[in-house]
């Protein structure tokens, strides 16, 4: 299998090539859910026996980190199993793909910019809005660059090489970018469901799941847009926006509150409309 991590468009190629892309996706998703839901579920069933040894499920628990890193670990396993050493090299190469530097700034600033606009909420009908500019401009950089957030918050490193490095290019080979973003957003949302039942993981209750889901779908569209613009570089289109939005959650500046989720959804719709020729063109028209 040549170019294992750069699947070619399924339209106009042999049925075997199309089936190969589908198989790679199924292997990746199956491994991801088996590793996280399976391992995590088994731990929760046996927690009475395992808690004294490893502690409760959550940060500082080794099993938690394996489950939380399931997308990245599954991508590496799938790439190695289906593509060999070349597959792993191609997957890791997505971390260093060249891109126009402006997209690095866009990736880092797009969600904080939305949050800053929302600090005007008292003027927009939300008189008790809890987020202040200081939380975004001072507390957020302090957490991102002055703590071990990049390691302790598993999302950027533990997920993005899988979601955006392995799955998204293959979804783009099978469908247009809008549909790929929606499918990946759905998988991303479902994968997180068990975390809502583990105290202290998501930072919010199951009651907020609907707004969090909207936030996740909107973020999936936004990151897909960055992926198309930044030549498929996973650090720009994945790790950085994930790192930033999780850091904002750590300081209370973004918790998928209704105005936040709605605002990000509005931005996502604007991106779809403004860049519709990229989002809705034929599958694999410009393979990444």
Buried (B, 14 or more C-beta within 10 A) or exposed (E): EEEBBBBBBBEEBEEEBBEBBBEBBEBBBEBBBEBBBEBBEEBBEEBEEBEEEBBBBBBEBEBBBBBBBBBBBBBBBBBBEBBEEBBBEBBBBBBEBEBEEEBBEBBBBBBBEBBBEBBEBEEEEBEEBEBBEEBBEEBBEEBBEEEEBBEEBBBBBBBBBBBBBBBBBBBBBBBBBBBBBBBBBBBBBEBBEBBBEBEEBBBBEEEBBEBBBBBBBBBBBBBBBBBBBBBBBBBBBBBBBBBBBBBBBBBBBBBBBEBBBBBBBEBBEEBBEEBEEBBEBEBBEEBB
